[in-house]
C-alpha cells in the first residue's frame, strides 16, 4: 500500500536504510494515467501492466496508486507477482498474461485471479480444478494473430471459445491478442494483426460467444492506433512516462515516474598510474579524483559488456571508470574539482533523472547500454529502496 507518512519523512527513512534509492513520482504516474484516459475515453477499461515489479518501479507502490489515479484493472506476468499484490491489500481485478500451469488453479481461485488460456487441454484442466472447488475461474482467451509467442491461432479460437463459454466452471471474461511491431512507425503488420483479430471477434459475435472484454492495444497502439482500443487497453511502459520506442516516443505530456539517486560514499585522490577496482583495468592517466558511489551490478547498474558511461554530480556528467563491483561504482570527478566545484562524501549522485538542469533519462541509459528502456527499468533490483515523492 502507499505509505501514509510524508514524502520528506519517507525519503529520510529510505536514505537512512541505504545510500542509494529510487524516487517514484506518484503525481507523474497520475498525470500519465490521465493522459491515457483522455485517449481511450471513459467507457473503455484501462489495464495497468505492473509485471516485473512494475517495470522496476515497485509494484506494491505503483499498483494501488495507479488504481487510485483511474486505472480499472491490473495485469502481471506470473502468479507470484499477483499474490504479492493481493498480500499487499490490492483487491482490484488482476489478469495473468503469461503461462500459468493448470495445477495452480486452486491458487488462482484462492487469490481471485484471471488467467490466460490458449490450449484446450489446459482449459479443461482449469475447469476440472474449479469444479472440484465448487467455484468459477475467470479466464481470458489469448489469440496469436502474428507474434507467434503465446496464443491460439485464429482458426482454432472459435472452437476453444465455445468450450470456454459453455463450461459452467469457467467465466469467459475476455479475449485478447498482442502486437509485435506496434512500436514501429510502419503500422502495416500491426494493422494486419488487428484485422485478423477483429475478423475473429465478428465471427464470435455471430456465433453468440464473443467475450465481453476484447483487448489488443499496448502502450504504442494506445498512442498510435486508436482503432485498436476496442473494449480495453493494456498499458505498461507509457504508464511510467517512458517511450515505447524511438519511433513511437512518449507524447510530451507524459512524465517519467522514476529517478535513481545515490550519495557519494568516499572521495579518493589518485596519483598517476594508480588503479581503481577489480583487475586494475583502469589506471589514473594523471592526478585524478574519483568518487566511490554505492551502487553496483546487484542493483541493476551493469558491469559489462557496456556501462552507464557517466552519472550526474553537481549537475555535470562524471565519467564512470574502473570495473563495476557488486555494490560499488566509480566516477571520475577530476574536472569538477579542478573547476572549483567541491565534491565530498554524501553529495548527491543521479543515475536516472535530473540534477541542476542536466539529465540522464532511461532512454539515455538504454542507448549507452545498446538495449531498450524496458530493460533498464525492469532490471532495477528489489533491494533498491523505493520512495514515493
C-alpha positions in Angstrom: 0.0 0.0 0.0 1.1 3.6 -0.5 2.7 4.8 2.7 0.9 7.5 4.7 4.0 9.2 6.0 5.0 12.5 4.3 7.3 12.3 1.3 10.1 14.0 3.2 9.8 11.5 6.1 9.9 8.6 3.6 12.9 10.0 1.8 14.9 10.4 5.1 13.9 6.9 6.1 15.0 5.3 2.8 18.2 7.3 2.7 19.0 6.1 6.2 18.4 2.4 5.2 20.7 2.6 2.2 22.5 5.5 0.4 21.0 4.7 -3.0 17.3 4.7 -3.7 14.6 5.2 -6.4 12.3 8.1 -6.2 8.8 7.3 -7.5 6.8 10.4 -8.5 3.1 9.4 -7.9 1.9 12.8 -9.3 3.7 11.9 -12.6 2.0 8.5 -12.5 -1.4 10.1 -12.1 -0.7 12.5 -14.9 0.2 9.7 -17.2 -2.9 7.7 -16.4 -5.0 10.9 -17.0 -3.3 11.1 -20.4 -4.1 7.6 -21.3 -7.7 8.1 -20.1 -8.1 11.1 -22.4 -7.0 8.9 -25.3 -9.3 5.9 -24.6 -12.3 7.7 -23.1 -14.3 6.9 -20.0 -16.1 3.7 -21.2 -13.0 1.6 -22.1 -11.2 -0.3 -19.4 -7.6 0.6 -18.6 -5.3 -2.3 -17.5 -2.2 -1.0 -15.7 0.5 -3.5 -16.5 2.6 -3.9 -13.4 4.6 -7.0 -14.2 8.3 -7.2 -13.5 7.9 -5.3 -10.3 6.0 -2.6 -12.2 8.9 -2.3 -14.7 11.3 -1.9 -11.8 9.3 0.9 -10.2 7.9 -1.2 -7.3 4.6 -3.0 -7.9 3.3 -2.7 -4.4 3.8 1.1 -4.6 2.6 1.6 -8.2 -0.5 -0.7 -8.3 -2.6 1.0 -5.6 -1.5 4.4 -6.8 -2.4 3.5 -10.4 -5.9 2.3 -9.3 -6.5 5.4 -7.3 -5.5 7.6 -10.3 -8.0 5.9 -12.5 -6.7 2.6 -13.8 -9.5 0.0 -13.7 -7.6 -3.3 -13.5 -4.1 -4.7 -13.3 -2.1 -7.1 -15.4 1.0 -9.1 -14.4 3.0 -11.9 -16.0 3.0 -14.6 -13.2 1.1 -15.9 -10.3 3.7 -14.9 -7.7 3.5 -11.3 -8.8 -0.3 -11.3 -8.3 -0.1 -13.0 -4.9 2.3 -10.3 -3.7 -0.2 -7.6 -4.7 -3.1 -9.4 -3.0 -1.0 -9.8 0.2 -0.3 -6.0 0.0 -4.0 -5.4 0.1 -4.8 -4.9 -3.6 -8.3 -6.0 -4.4 -8.8 -4.9 -8.0 -9.1 -7.5 -10.8 -5.7 -8.9 -11.8 -5.1 -10.7 -15.2 -2.2 -13.1 -15.6 -0.7 -12.5 -19.0 1.9 -15.3 -19.0 1.8 -19.1 -18.9 0.1 -20.5 -15.9 0.1 -24.3 -15.3 -3.4 -25.8 -14.6 -2.1 -27.3 -11.4 -2.1 -23.7 -10.0 -5.9 -23.4 -10.5 -6.7 -23.6 -6.8 -4.2 -20.8 -6.1 -5.9 -18.7 -8.8 -9.3 -19.2 -7.1 -7.9 -18.5 -3.7 -6.5 -15.2 -4.8 -9.3 -14.3 -7.2 -7.1 -14.1 -10.3 -8.0 -14.2 -14.0 -5.9 -16.5 -16.2 -4.9 -16.5 -19.8 -5.7 -19.7 -21.7 -4.9 -20.7 -25.3 -4.9 -24.6 -25.3 -7.9 -26.9 -24.9 -6.0 -29.3 -22.6 -5.0 -26.6 -20.2 -8.5 -25.1 -20.3 -10.0 -28.5 -19.3 -7.5 -28.8 -16.5 -8.5 -25.4 -15.1 -12.2 -26.3 -15.5 -11.8 -29.6 -13.6 -9.9 -28.0 -10.8 -12.5 -25.2 -10.5 -15.3 -27.8 -10.5 -13.7 -29.7 -7.6 -13.5 -26.5 -5.6 -17.1 -25.6 -6.5 -16.1 -22.2 -7.9 -15.9 -20.4 -11.2 -12.5 -19.4 -12.6 -12.2 -16.3 -14.7 -10.4 -16.7 -18.0 -9.3 -14.7 -21.0 -8.7 -16.4 -24.3 -5.3 -15.4 -25.8 -5.1 -15.4 -29.6 -1.9 -15.3 -31.6 -2.5 -13.0 -34.6 1.1 -12.9 -35.7 3.6 -12.5 -32.9 4.0 -16.3 -32.5 4.7 -16.2 -28.8 1.7 -17.4 -26.8 -1.8 -17.9 -28.1 -4.1 -20.0 -30.1 -4.3 -19.5 -33.9 -7.4 -17.6 -35.0 -8.6 -20.6 -36.9 -8.8 -22.7 -33.7 -10.1 -19.9 -31.5 -13.9 -20.3 -32.2 -14.0 -23.9 -31.0 -12.0 -23.1 -27.8 -14.0 -20.0 -27.2 -17.2 -22.1 -27.4 -15.8 -24.6 -25.0 -14.8 -21.9 -22.5 -18.2 -20.1 -22.7 -20.2 -23.3 -22.2 -18.2 -24.7 -19.3 -20.1 -23.9 -16.0 -16.8 -23.9 -14.0 -15.2 -21.1 -16.2 -16.2 -17.5 -16.7 -15.0 -16.3 -20.1 -14.5 -12.6 -19.4 -12.1 -11.6 -22.1 -10.2 -12.3 -25.3 -7.0 -10.6 -26.4 -4.0 -10.5 -28.7 -0.6 -8.8 -28.6 1.1 -6.7 -31.3 4.7 -7.5 -32.2 5.5 -4.2 -34.1 3.2 -1.6 -32.7 6.2 0.4 -31.5 7.4 0.9 -35.1 6.4 3.8 -37.3 5.2 1.5 -40.0 1.9 0.0 -38.8 1.3 -2.3 -41.8 1.9 -5.5 -39.8 0.1 -4.2 -36.7 -3.0 -3.4 -38.8 -2.9 -6.8 -40.3 -2.9 -8.3 -36.8 -5.8 -6.1 -35.9 -7.7 -7.1 -39.0 -7.2 -10.8 -38.0 -8.4 -10.1 -34.5 -11.5 -8.0 -35.4 -12.5 -10.6 -38.0 -12.4 -13.2 -35.3 -14.4 -11.0 -33.0 -17.1 -10.6 -35.7 -17.2 -14.4 -36.2 -17.6 -14.9 -32.4 -20.3 -12.3 -32.3 -22.3 -14.1 -35.0 -21.8 -17.4 -33.1 -23.1 -15.8 -29.9 -19.9 -16.4 -27.8 -17.9 -13.2 -28.1 -16.4 -12.4 -24.7 -17.4 -9.1 -23.2 -13.9 -7.6 -23.0 -11.7 -7.6 -26.1 -8.3 -6.0 -25.9 -5.3 -5.7 -28.1 -3.6 -2.3 -27.7 -0.4 -2.0 -25.8 1.1 1.4 -25.0 2.3 2.1 -28.5 -1.0 1.2 -30.1 -2.9 3.2 -27.5 -1.0 6.3 -28.8 -0.8 5.5 -32.5 -3.7 3.2 -33.3 -7.0 4.4 -31.8 -8.9 1.8 -33.8 -7.2 -0.9 -31.7 -8.6 0.4 -28.4 -11.7 -1.9 -28.5 -13.1 -2.6 -25.1 -9.9 -2.2 -23.1 -6.2 -1.3 -23.5 -3.2 -2.7 -21.6 -0.6 -0.1 -20.9 2.8 -0.7 -19.3 5.7 1.5 -20.5 3.7 4.7 -21.0 2.3 4.3 -17.5 5.8 5.1 -16.3 6.3 8.0 -18.7 8.8 6.1 -20.8 8.7 5.8 -24.6 7.6 2.6 -26.3 10.4 3.1 -28.7 12.4 5.7 -30.6 9.9 5.5 -33.4 7.0 5.9 -31.1 8.1 8.3 -28.4 6.1 9.1 -25.3 4.0 12.2 -26.0 5.4 15.3 -24.3 2.6 15.4 -21.8 3.7 12.1 -20.3 6.3 12.5 -17.4 8.9 10.0 -16.2 7.9 8.5 -12.9 11.3 7.2 -11.7 14.6 8.8 -10.7 17.6 6.9 -9.4 19.9 8.6 -6.9 22.7 7.8 -4.5 25.1 9.5 -2.2 28.9 9.5 -2.6 30.5 7.1 -0.2 34.1 8.3 -0.4 36.2 10.6 -2.5 39.7 9.3 -3.4 42.7 11.2 -4.7 44.9 9.1 -7.0 48.5 9.5 -8.3 49.2 8.9 -11.9 49.1 5.1 -12.7 47.2 4.1 -9.6 44.4 1.6 -10.4 40.7 1.6 -9.4 38.6 -1.5 -8.8 39.0 -5.2 -9.7 41.6 -6.3 -12.2 43.3 -2.9 -12.1 41.6 -2.4 -15.5 41.6 1.4 -15.3 44.6 3.4 -14.1 44.7 7.1 -13.5 46.2 8.8 -16.5 47.4 11.6 -14.3 46.4 13.0 -10.9 42.7 12.1 -10.6 39.9 12.5 -8.1 37.5 9.6 -8.0 34.1 9.4 -6.2 33.0 6.0 -4.9 29.3 5.5 -5.5 27.4 2.8 -3.5 25.7 1.2 -6.5 26.7 -1.9 -8.4 25.6 -4.7 -10.7 23.5 -6.3 -8.0 21.3 -3.1 -8.2 21.0 -3.2 -12.0 24.0 -1.0 -12.8 25.6 -3.3 -15.4 29.3 -4.3 -15.3 29.7 -5.5 -18.9 29.8 -5.5 -21.8 28.7 -1.9 -21.7 28.3 0.5 -18.8 26.3 3.6 -17.9 29.3 5.7 -19.1 28.5 8.6 -16.7 26.5 9.9 -13.8 25.4 13.3 -12.7 27.3 15.0 -9.8 26.8 18.7 -9.2 24.8 19.0 -12.4 27.6 17.8 -14.6 28.4 14.5 -16.3 31.1 12.5 -14.4 32.6 9.6 -16.3 32.2 6.1 -14.9 35.7 4.5 -14.6 37.0 1.1 -13.5 35.1 -2.2 -13.3 31.6 -2.0 -11.7 31.5 -4.1 -8.5 28.5 -5.9 -7.0 27.9 -2.9 -4.7 30.1 0.0 -5.9 30.9 2.0 -8.9 33.4 4.8 -9.5 33.1 8.2 -11.1 36.0 10.5 -12.2 35.2 13.9 -10.8 38.6 15.5 -11.6 37.2 18.0 -14.0 34.6 19.0 -11.4 37.0 19.6 -8.6 39.5 21.4 -10.9 36.8 23.8 -12.0 36.3 24.7 -8.3 33.3 22.5 -7.6 33.8 20.8 -4.3 32.9 17.1 -4.3 32.6 15.5 -0.9 31.1 12.4 0.8 27.3 12.4 0.9 27.0 14.6 -2.2 24.0 13.6 -4.4 24.6 11.4 -7.5 21.9 11.0 -10.1 21.9 7.9 -12.3 18.5 8.4 -13.8 16.8 11.8 -13.5 17.5 15.5 -13.4 20.0 17.5 -11.4 20.6 21.2 -11.7 19.4 21.4 -15.3 21.2 18.3 -16.5 19.5 15.0 -17.1 20.1 11.3 -17.8 16.9 9.6 -18.9 16.2 5.9 -19.0 16.3 6.2 -22.8 19.8 7.8 -22.5 21.0 4.9 -20.4 19.4 2.4 -22.8 21.3 4.0 -25.7 24.6 3.7 -23.9 23.9 0.1 -23.0 22.6 -0.8 -26.5 19.3 -2.0 -25.1 15.9 -0.5 -24.5 14.4 1.5 -21.6 12.2 -1.5 -20.7 15.3 -3.5 -19.7 17.0 -0.6 -18.0 14.0 -0.1 -15.7 12.9 -3.7 -15.2 16.5 -4.8 -14.2 16.5 -2.4 -11.2 16.7 -4.8 -8.3 14.3 -5.2 -5.4 17.0 -4.3 -2.9 16.9 -0.7 -4.1 14.6 1.2 -1.7 11.6 2.8 -3.5 10.2 6.0 -2.0 7.1 7.9 -3.2 7.6 11.6 -3.7 
